[in-house]
Amino acid sequence: MSAPRRALVVIDAQNDYFDGPLEIQHPPREDSLAHIVSAMDVAAEHGLPVVVVRHELPAGAPVFAAGSTGQALHPDVEKRTTDECKQVTKSGASVFSGTDVAAWLADEAVDCLTLVGYMTNNCVIGTAAAAADMGIAVEVLSDATGAIDLANDAGSASAQQVHETLMALLHSNFAAVATTATWTGAVEQGQALTGSDLGTSAAQGRAAYGATR
């Protein structure tokens, strides 16, 4: 397998995910932040293209309001966001929605995206699904992303349940899921990460849970 032409996509590593109703709960946000900046450092060291994305809503919005402190990048990410990085703002889940990211990736001959940032349950899965539909390979770093606790009229799930379930779902069809350490080794060796597939994941799921039903 030929070496992938990767780009690191840093999704919404913004202050509102560290303070307020959208605080990342799992993995612990300071741990996931450390892995995000580690991935950015690896990308810089190996010359990988980097896309830094921020969510933006109109002034006065309860979160991500344009120009607010909460909408700003976390300082640890901000200081690693150089002029060489592609920077975009978005208002939807996918980083492709309303942006020129797809065209930029084509210009850079990128065929594989590595996704880090927030949230697993919104913009990470939205971007992964959109990229898969475009024929772009996707990698998701499980310890450099994060989710929140959820509860609504349809039910509830802890952030850990949400995150771990979505990592399994992504790995079954949309992406190769790995830790930052595993991804770093793959970058250093010029190797692609490998995901699973629906058939294999279904068979393994049946083996794990079918006997109990």
C-alpha positions as CSV (number, residue, x, y, z in Angstrom):
1,M,0.0,0.0,0.0
2,S,1.4,3.4,-1.0
3,A,2.0,6.0,1.7
4,P,-1.1,8.3,2.2
5,R,-0.9,12.0,1.5
6,R,-2.3,13.0,4.9
7,A,-3.7,16.3,6.2
8,L,-4.4,16.9,9.9
9,V,-7.8,18.5,10.5
10,V,-8.1,20.2,13.9
11,I,-11.8,20.6,14.5
12,D,-13.2,23.2,16.8
13,A,-10.5,23.1,19.5
14,Q,-12.1,26.2,21.0
15,N,-12.5,27.6,24.5
16,D,-16.3,26.9,24.7
17,Y,-15.4,23.2,24.9
18,F,-13.4,23.8,28.0
19,D,-15.8,26.0,30.0
20,G,-19.6,26.0,29.9
21,P,-22.4,23.7,28.8
22,L,-20.4,22.1,26.0
23,E,-17.4,21.1,28.2
24,I,-15.9,17.9,26.9
25,Q,-16.4,15.1,29.4
26,H,-14.7,12.0,27.8
27,P,-11.9,11.5,27.3
28,P,-10.9,14.1,29.9
29,R,-10.6,17.3,28.0
30,E,-7.1,18.2,29.2
31,D,-5.9,14.7,28.1
32,S,-7.5,15.1,24.7
33,L,-6.1,18.6,24.3
34,A,-2.6,17.2,25.0
35,H,-3.0,14.7,22.2
36,I,-4.4,17.3,19.8
37,V,-1.3,19.5,20.3
38,S,0.9,16.4,20.1
39,A,-0.7,15.6,16.7
40,M,-0.1,19.2,15.6
41,D,3.6,18.9,16.6
42,V,3.9,15.7,14.7
43,A,2.3,17.3,11.6
44,A,4.7,20.2,11.8
45,E,7.7,17.9,12.2
46,H,6.7,15.8,9.2
47,G,5.4,18.6,6.9
48,L,1.8,17.5,6.9
49,P,-0.8,20.0,5.7
50,V,-2.9,21.2,8.6
51,V,-6.5,22.6,8.6
52,V,-7.6,24.5,11.7
53,V,-11.3,24.8,11.9
54,R,-13.5,27.0,14.2
55,H,-17.2,26.9,14.7
56,E,-18.8,30.4,14.5
57,L,-22.3,31.5,15.2
58,P,-23.7,35.1,15.1
59,A,-22.8,37.6,17.8
60,G,-24.9,37.1,20.9
61,A,-25.2,33.3,20.4
62,P,-24.9,31.3,23.7
63,V,-21.8,29.5,22.3
64,F,-19.2,30.1,19.6
65,A,-20.5,33.7,19.2
66,A,-18.3,35.5,16.6
67,G,-15.5,37.4,18.3
68,S,-16.1,36.0,21.7
69,T,-13.6,34.4,24.0
70,G,-15.4,31.1,23.8
71,Q,-15.2,31.1,20.1
72,A,-11.4,31.6,20.1
73,L,-9.1,28.6,19.8
74,H,-7.7,27.2,23.0
75,P,-4.3,29.0,23.6
76,D,-2.3,25.7,23.2
77,V,-3.8,25.3,19.7
78,E,-3.6,28.9,18.8
79,K,0.1,29.1,19.3
80,R,0.6,26.1,17.0
81,T,-1.6,27.6,14.3
82,T,0.9,29.1,11.9
83,D,0.5,31.0,8.7
84,E,1.1,27.7,6.8
85,C,-2.1,26.3,8.3
86,K,-5.3,26.4,6.3
87,Q,-7.8,28.3,8.6
88,V,-11.6,28.2,8.1
89,T,-14.8,28.9,10.0
90,K,-17.9,26.9,9.7
91,S,-21.5,26.9,11.1
92,G,-22.5,23.3,10.3
93,A,-21.2,19.9,11.5
94,S,-19.0,19.0,8.5
95,V,-15.8,21.0,7.9
96,F,-16.8,20.9,4.2
97,S,-20.1,22.6,4.6
98,G,-19.9,26.2,3.4
99,T,-16.1,26.2,3.2
100,D,-13.5,25.7,0.5
101,V,-11.8,22.9,2.4
102,A,-12.6,20.3,-0.3
103,A,-11.0,22.4,-3.0
104,W,-8.0,23.1,-0.9
105,L,-7.4,19.4,-0.2
106,A,-7.6,18.7,-3.9
107,D,-5.0,21.3,-4.6
108,E,-2.8,19.8,-1.9
109,A,-3.3,16.3,-3.4
110,V,-4.5,15.1,0.0
111,D,-6.1,11.6,0.0
112,C,-6.3,11.0,3.7
113,L,-7.7,13.1,6.6
114,T,-6.7,12.7,10.2
115,L,-9.4,14.1,12.4
116,V,-8.8,15.5,15.9
117,G,-10.9,17.9,18.0
118,Y,-14.5,18.2,19.0
119,M,-17.1,16.9,19.3
120,T,-17.0,13.2,18.5
121,N,-20.8,13.2,18.5
122,N,-21.2,16.1,16.0
123,C,-18.5,17.6,13.9
124,V,-16.1,14.6,14.0
125,I,-18.6,12.1,12.8
126,G,-20.2,14.6,10.4
127,T,-16.8,15.3,8.8
128,A,-15.9,11.6,8.7
129,A,-19.1,10.7,6.9
130,A,-18.8,13.6,4.4
131,A,-15.2,12.7,3.6
132,A,-16.1,9.1,3.1
133,D,-18.8,10.1,0.6
134,M,-16.1,12.1,-1.2
135,G,-13.8,9.1,-1.5
136,I,-11.2,10.5,1.0
137,A,-9.7,8.1,3.5
138,V,-10.3,9.1,7.1
139,E,-8.4,8.5,10.3
140,V,-9.8,9.5,13.7
141,L,-7.6,9.7,16.8
142,S,-9.7,8.3,19.7
143,D,-7.7,10.1,22.4
144,A,-7.5,13.4,20.6
145,T,-11.3,13.8,20.2
146,G,-14.1,14.0,22.8
147,A,-17.8,13.8,23.6
148,I,-20.3,15.2,26.0
149,D,-23.0,13.6,28.2
150,L,-26.3,13.6,26.3
151,A,-29.9,13.5,27.5
152,N,-33.1,14.3,25.6
153,D,-36.6,12.9,25.0
154,A,-35.2,10.0,23.0
155,G,-32.9,8.8,25.9
156,S,-29.6,9.5,27.5
157,A,-26.0,8.3,27.4
158,S,-22.8,9.3,29.2
159,A,-20.0,10.9,27.3
160,Q,-18.0,7.7,27.7
161,Q,-20.8,5.7,26.2
162,V,-21.2,8.2,23.4
163,H,-17.5,8.4,22.6
164,E,-16.7,4.7,22.7
165,T,-19.8,3.7,20.7
166,L,-19.0,6.3,18.0
167,M,-15.4,5.1,17.8
168,A,-16.6,1.6,17.2
169,L,-19.1,2.8,14.6
170,L,-16.6,5.0,12.8
171,H,-14.0,2.1,12.7
172,S,-16.7,-0.2,11.3
173,N,-17.3,1.8,8.1
174,F,-16.2,5.4,7.9
175,A,-12.6,5.6,9.3
176,A,-9.6,4.0,10.8
177,V,-9.6,4.7,14.5
178,A,-6.3,4.8,16.4
179,T,-4.6,6.4,19.3
180,T,-2.3,9.4,18.7
181,A,0.7,7.2,19.5
182,T,-0.2,4.6,16.9
183,W,-0.9,7.3,14.4
184,T,2.4,9.0,15.1
185,G,4.2,5.7,14.4
186,A,2.3,5.3,11.1
187,V,3.3,8.9,10.1
188,E,6.9,8.2,10.9
189,Q,6.9,5.0,8.8
190,G,4.8,6.4,5.9
191,Q,2.1,3.8,6.5
192,A,-1.7,3.9,6.3
193,L,-3.9,3.0,9.2
194,T,-6.5,0.2,8.5
195,G,-10.1,0.3,9.6
196,S,-12.5,-2.6,9.8
197,D,-15.7,-3.1,7.7
198,L,-19.3,-3.7,8.5
199,G,-19.3,-7.4,7.8
200,T,-16.3,-8.1,10.0
201,S,-17.6,-5.8,12.7
202,A,-21.0,-7.4,12.6
203,A,-19.5,-10.9,12.9
204,Q,-17.4,-9.9,15.8
205,G,-20.3,-8.1,17.4
206,R,-22.5,-11.2,17.1
207,A,-19.7,-13.3,18.6
208,A,-19.4,-10.9,21.5
209,Y,-23.1,-10.2,22.2
210,G,-25.2,-12.7,20.3
211,A,-25.0,-15.5,22.8
212,T,-26.5,-13.3,25.5
213,R,-29.7,-12.6,23.4
